[in-house]
Amino acid sequence: MGPLGHIGTYVIKFFEHMGRFGTLVLQTARALTDFPTYAHPTLKQMVRIGVESLPIVLVTSTFTGMVSSLQTFYQLKSAMVPVHTMVGSAVEKMIFLELAPSLTALVLAGRVGATIAAELGTMRVTEQIDALETLAFNPVAYLVVPRVLAGMVMFPILTIFSMTVGVVGAWVVSVCSGISSADFLYGMRLFFKPWDVYYGIIKSVFFGLSIVSVGCYEGFFAKGGAEGVGRATTKAVVVACLLILMWNYILALILL
């Protein structure tokens, strides 16, 4: 097979995946009417996606805020500009607009996306999803909808925690670097806009939806035994990370 044949194969596979993904999205939308099926599993997934992910989010955001404050202090000090108020302003913009939503999503893509793909992939290759269909259970309403709803709700909440802890970490490092709390807080208030917070939350909704939907898709259509589950898990993480970076640019282009 020549180069054109390989390209054609990839194009066909791409549209095949897009068609299957679109079908899953439609089935998910229709399954929203089946509230009794997904109500309890949604609460369970909110705990797994949100509460159980909180420690890693807090650790990541703390060190992110600390290093952003340290780097900002170093850069502004090198440029010989008044750093005492500018550090707070620069850190606030970096954390709220970019670092908190993006790094939180990238970390959770590895934890949440991989977990979802592995769970659903294992259920698919061991025919548990087929068994649900045999028992007249809608597998999309029982497995996909709870994860999608939980992701859309919990990712913004985790991002808010990330913003808060990141700012606290930046404040601690700033104080240790010789910047008073009053100067740091004054710098934050100087250029703060409520839209900075709203923008980060909007981004987190798109990031969360991308991560859980890709994880559900890769797991739901996994095949090939244990090896297939491994491939599905890897693809879920890689594709989710790429979508996060793409959405990051598109949303910045539209909303800023």
N, C-alpha and C positions, 0 to 999 in steps of 0.2 A: 504494500500500500504506500503510495507516494505521499508527499507533504500535504497536497490538497485533500487526499482521503482522510488523513489524520485530523485536519482542520474541520472537515465535514463531520467526522465522528464526534468531535468535541462540541460542535454547534448543536448537533442533534441531542447529545446528552444534556447540554445546557437547557434547551427548550423542554426536554423531558422532565428535568428537575423542576423547572419553573411551572410546568403544567401540574405536576403532582403537588407542589407547594401551594399553588393557587387553589387546587381542589381541597387541600387540607384547611386552608383559610376559610373557604366557603362552608365546609363542614363544621368548623369551629364556630363560625357566626350563627349557623343554624342551631347548633347545640346549646347556645345561650338560653334558649327557651326551656331547656330541661333542667330547671333549677334544683329540684330534689336530688338529681344525680351528682351535680358538681358542688353543691353547697358545703358539705362537710369536708370533702377532699381539698377544697380551696383554702379553708382555714388551716388545715394541716400543712399545705404547701406554703402558706404565708409564714408559718413558723419555721419551716425548713429553709426557705429562701431568704427570709428576713432576719429572724432572731438568731438562727444558727450561723448566719454569715456576718453578724455584727462584730465579733471579735477581730476577724481578719480585716474588716473595713476600718475599724478604729485604729488598729496598728498601722495599716497602710497610710491612712490620712494623717496620723500623728507625725510620722516621719516625713511625709510629704510636706506638711506645713513647716516642720523644723528646717528641712533642707531648703525650702523656698525662701524662708526668712534669712537663712545664712547666706545663700547665694545673692539675694537682693542686697543685703547689707554690704557684701564684698564688692558687688558691681557698682553700687552708688558711692561707696567710699573711694573706690578707684577713680571714679569720674569727678570726685571733689564737688559733690552737690550736697545740700542739706539732707542727711539721711534720717534724722530723727522722726520726721513726719512722713517722709516718702516711703519708708519701708512698709508701714501699715497700709498705705494706699496701694502699693504694688502687690503686696501679698494678698490683699482682699480681692483684687481683680483676678490674679492668677488662680487662687483657690476656688472662688465662686464661679468664674466663667469657664475654667478649663480643667484644672487639676482634679478637683473633687469629683465631678461627674465622670470624667474620662477614665481616670485611674481606678475609681470604684468599679466602673463597668468592665474594664479590662481584667481586674482581679476576679470579679464575679463570673466573667466569661469562662475562666478556668475552673471555678468551683461549681457554679450553678449549671452552666451550659453542659459541662462534661458529665455532671451527675444526672441531669435529665436524659441526655442521650444514652448513657450507660443503662439507666433504669428501663427506659422504654425499649431500647435495643435488646436487652436481655429478655424482656417480656415478649418481644416479637419473635426472637429466634427459639424461645422455649414454648411458643404457641399459646402463651397466656392471653394475648390479645385476641387470638382466634377463639379461645374459650369464652371470653367475655361476649363476643358476638354470638356464639352458640347459645349463651344464657340470656339472650335478648337485651344485653347491656350495650349501650352506645359507648364504644371505647374512646371516641373523641370527647364526649361529654364527661367521661369519668377520668380520663388521663390527661388530655391536652388542655381543655378549658380551665381546670383548676390551676395549672402551672402558668398559663398565660395571664390569667387574672391576678394571681399572686405576684407575678413578676412586675406587672404594670403598677400594682399598688405599693409593693415593698421597695422597689428600686428607688423611687423618689424619696422615701423615708430614709433609706440607707444613705442616700446622697446628702440629705440634710444633716444627718449625724456626721458624715464625712466633712462637710463644710465647717460645722461647729468645732469638731475636734482638730481639724487642720488649722483653723485660726488660733485655737488655744495653744497648739504646739508652736506655731509661729510667734505668738506673743511671748511664750516662755523663752525661746531662743533670743528674741529681740531684747528682752529684759536682761538676760545673761550677757548680751553683747554691749550693754551700756545704754540702751534706749529705755526711757521711762515708760511706764504704762500709759500715762497721760498722752505722751507724744505718739505712741503707737495707736491708741484709740482715736486720737484726733486725726491722724493720717487716714485711718479707715473711714471715718465719717466724712472726710474732706471730699472724696470722689465717689462715695457709696451711692448706688441707685437701687431701689427695690427690684428693678428689672434684672440686676445681676443674679439675684436669688431665683427669680422666676425662670430666667434663661437656663440656669443649671438644672432646675427641676424638669423643665420641658425636655432638655437633652436626655435626662435620666429615664424618662418615660419611653422615648424612642430606643435608647440603648437596652433597656430591660425587655421591651417587646421583641427586639431583634435577637437577644440572647436566648430567651425561652422559646421563641418560635422556631429558631434554627435547631435548638436542642431537641425539641419535640419532633420536628420533621426528620432529622437524621436518625433519631431513635425509632420513630414510628415505622420507618421504611427500611430499617436495617435488615441485612440478610447475610448468610454465610457463617453462622455459628459465632464462636468466641472471637475469631479473627474479624468478622464483620462488625461485631460490636465495638471492637477496638478502632476500626477504621471510622465508624460512625462518630465515636467520641472525639477522635482527633479532628475530623472534618467539622464537627460542631464548634469546637473551640476556635479553629483557624478562621472559619467563615464568620463567626460572631465577632472576632477581633477585627477582621477586615470591614465588616459592616459598621462597627463602632467608629472606626477611623473615617469611613465614608460619610456617615451621618454627622460626624463632628464637623466636617468641612461644609456639608450642605446646609446644616442648621445655622452655622456661623454666617454663611453667605446670605441666608434668608432673613435671619432674626436680628443680626447686629447692624 
